[in-house]
């Protein structure tokens, strides 16, 4: 898979996970908090990938 496909998949999963987490833990949070969490989750996925590749 190319980098764009991986990014799109991670973005979709990140948004979905962020919506679920914010609705479960903070039901009154707005769209800004959801987007912030989604960006954080996608960024964390790339950081974890970098750590995994560095250890090989």
Secondary structure, DSSP 8 states (H G I E B T S, - for coil): --HHHHHHHHHHHHHHHHHHHHHHH-TT--HHHHHHHHHHHHHHHHHHHHHHHHH-
